[in-house]
Structure formats: structure tokens, C-alpha cells
Amino acid sequence: MAAKDVAFLTGATGFVGSAVARKLLSEGLAVRALVRRGSNRSNLEGLDLNLVEGDIRDAELLHRVVHGVRYVFHVAADYRLWAPDPKEIFATNVDGTRAIMESVLEAGVERVVYTSSVATLRLPDNGAAADETAPLDQADAIGAYKQSKVVAERLVERMVAEANLPAVIVNPSTPIGPRDVRPTPTGRIVVEAATGRMPAFVDTGLNLVHVDDVAAGHVAALRRGRVGERYILGGENLSLGQMLAEIARLAGRRPPTVKLPRALIYPIAYAAEGLARITKREPFVTVDGLRMAKYKMFFSSAKAERELSYQARPAAEALADAYRWFLDAGYLK
């Protein structure tokens, strides 16, 4: 039996990373996964992975573990809209990305798929769907997470141009679905809405995509993506009201109908962040989140559909899978 090609994966314990791990295994690849010490590994139970403990900023470790692999998938990211120290977000998302890409060049890896975010793209003022042609400047990015992802994506692009880094960039929109252990900010909306704790909402919009479709898009980018190009891996554009109505239907509840002006929620967000500095728990409402909600975060995956043969299932199916997983995992008490 021929030896399998080896893929090195960061962020394997996370929501998107664990979906990518499953997809890589299903494609017949051997997977070497970097995991943090003490991380929750419930998403990896039963998977045939070669786990390596360490930090993505540890250049010496990366030199050892990336050696001999054919592909690298850098999925790990600090996906928080708020942190007591924003420098932590930059350290993971920028310094970690630099260390991974330098190890790719040193080891002579054939192809790397870098998981960026639609946070690096500029949204049109008219509410239309954004595409890959309008990158965002760091100065215009709201909050540490978006700023760090902009800086990291520009770093990867620069290394492609100047050092021949063999990288393809993917920009997932808002993933939902099973195994959202933490959960993510969007997963928290599903939980809060399904348990009746979101009686009102602001007028904004999201692009919802099933996390397993995002994972499939990563492999499609590996196989068919063009080096140096970015590809939006999105799904369906919905208003927040439509999303909450679908969650209410799944939960057998009446959907919220009260739309609140964002200005009324800012005092709550400031108070929540103040409390979070004491409890060290991420607040459900953040100031940066409210600032982002000014825009409908709609995106087009037409380029990925055209060049990668990417496909995404309807948002209702993704929400149903997320709801069932949260229900079975005991989050909806």
C-alpha cells in the first residue's frame, strides 16, 4: 500500500478546523494536526490524526512538524470580537500566520491553504453582496479581530509576491453547523434565540454557510485554486430577522418581532464589556459587534463556484444541523 500524502493542519480542535480535518481524512490524506496544550479535543474524538502539541508561533517546533508534509492548511485563528488584551488576538492571527508561512517556505511545501475571513473585504454602502475585488484597509477594519485578519492576509499576499509562497487564500463567511463547542459568536446567537433569550434584534444581515461546506471549499481550493488568489466560501445571505425566525421555527417558539435601534444597545454593550473584564468571559453583546451590525454582511461566492466548483447548501439546512447539535449536546436547556 502506497504511503499517504501528509497534510499539516492548524486549528484542528476548533469549529472550522475539525470540519477540515474530517474532510481531509475522507479525501485519503494523512493528517498531522497541531493542537494547543490543554485544548478541548472533543471535536477530534475517533479521528485518526497524528496530534502534535505546541504553539503556532514556535518556529523550532514548526520546522520539525512541517518537514516532510505535502500540504499545509492554516486554519487556526483567534476568533473573538472582544478580548481583555487585544494584543493576544494579533499575536495568534498575525505572528502565528507569519511563523506558519515561513515554515512552509523553509520545508518546500507544495501548497498551503490559508484560512482568512470575509472580515478582510470591504462591504458596499448600498447593502449589495461584496466579492473578492474589494480588499479592506486595516485603518477601516472594525476591532482587533478584523484588523488582525487584514494584516495577516496582506502578509500572505506579500509573501506570495516576494517569496513565491504557494498559498491559496479562502475567506469563509459565517459558518454554522455541528461541533460548535465554544460556541462561536454566531453559534451563541443560535443558542440564545432557541432558548428564547433574544426578544429583540437589530436590523443587520449575515451570510450563513454550513461548516462542512466550508471544509469542502478548503479541499477544492487545494485542488483547483490559483496561487495568490482569494476565494469567498459563503452560503446564503439572510437578514438577522430571517435567521431568528428560522431558529424560532426549529425550536417551536414565536420569533422576535421587535427591531431595536443600535444606539439603544450601546450602553448595554459597554456595560457587558465592563463586566467581562471582571469575569474574563466574552460578552454576548460587544461594542465592535454593534459597529459591524451597521452593515449587512452579505457576500457572493460566485468566484469559488466558478473556479473551484464550490457549492453550499441552503442556510435552513445549516441552521437545522446547528440546532440539532446544540440540542443533543445539552446547550439548549
URCORSUL-V66679 format. One record per backbone hydrogen bond with DSSP energy under -0.5 kcal/mol. NH is the residue of the N-H (numbers start at 1). CO is the residue of the C=O. If there is no record, write none. Layout:
[[NH	CO] [NH	CO]]
This chain:
[[7	30] [8	71] [9	32] [10	73] [11	34] [12	34] [14	11] [18	14] [19	15] [20	16] [21	17] [22	18] [23	19] [24	20] [25	21] [26	22] [27	23] [28	25] [29	24] [30	5] [32	7] [32	30] [33	31] [33	50] [34	9] [35	33] [35	52] [39	36] [41	39] [44	41] [45	42] [47	44] [49	47] [50	31] [51	49] [52	33] [54	35] [58	55] [59	57] [62	58] [63	59] [64	60] [65	61] [66	62] [67	63] [69	66] [70	6] [71	6] [72	111] [73	8] [74	72] [74	113] [75	10] [75	73] [79	77] [80	78] [88	85] [89	85] [89	86] [90	86] [91	87] [92	88] [93	89] [94	90] [95	90] [96	91] [98	94] [99	95] [100	96] [101	97] [102	98] [103	99] [104	100] [105	101] [106	102] [107	103] [108	104] [109	104] [110	70] [111	70] [112	166] [113	72] [114	112] [114	168] [115	74] [115	113] [116	114] [116	170] [118	172] [120	117] [121	118] [122	134] [127	124] [130	298] [134	131] [136	120] [140	137] [141	138] [143	141] [146	142] [147	143] [148	144] [149	145] [150	146] [151	147] [152	148] [153	149] [154	150] [155	151] [156	152] [157	153] [158	154] [159	155] [160	156] [161	157] [162	158] [163	159] [164	160] [165	159] [167	165] [168	112] [169	229] [170	114] [171	231] [172	170] [173	233] [174	207] [175	173] [176	209] [181	179] [188	184] [189	185] [190	186] [191	187] [192	188] [193	189] [194	190] [195	191] [196	193] [197	192] [201	258] [204	202] [205	295] [206	238] [208	206] [208	236] [209	174] [211	176] [213	210] [214	210] [215	211] [216	212] [217	213] [218	214] [219	215] [220	216] [221	217] [222	218] [223	219] [224	220] [225	220] [225	221] [228	167] [229	226] [231	169] [233	171] [234	232] [236	208] [238	206] [240	204] [243	239] [244	240] [245	241] [246	242] [247	243] [248	244] [249	245] [250	246] [251	247] [252	248] [252	249] [253	248] [258	199] [259	257] [260	201] [260	258] [264	261] [265	261] [265	262] [266	262] [269	265] [270	266] [271	267] [272	268] [273	269] [274	270] [275	271] [276	272] [277	273] [278	274] [278	275] [279	275] [280	276] [290	286] [291	287] [292	288] [293	289] [294	291] [295	292] [297	205] [297	295] [298	296] [300	130] [305	301] [306	302] [307	303] [308	304] [309	305] [310	304] [317	314] [318	314] [319	315] [320	316] [321	317] [322	318] [323	319] [324	320] [325	321] [326	322] [327	323] [328	324] [329	325] [330	327] [331	326] [332	326]]
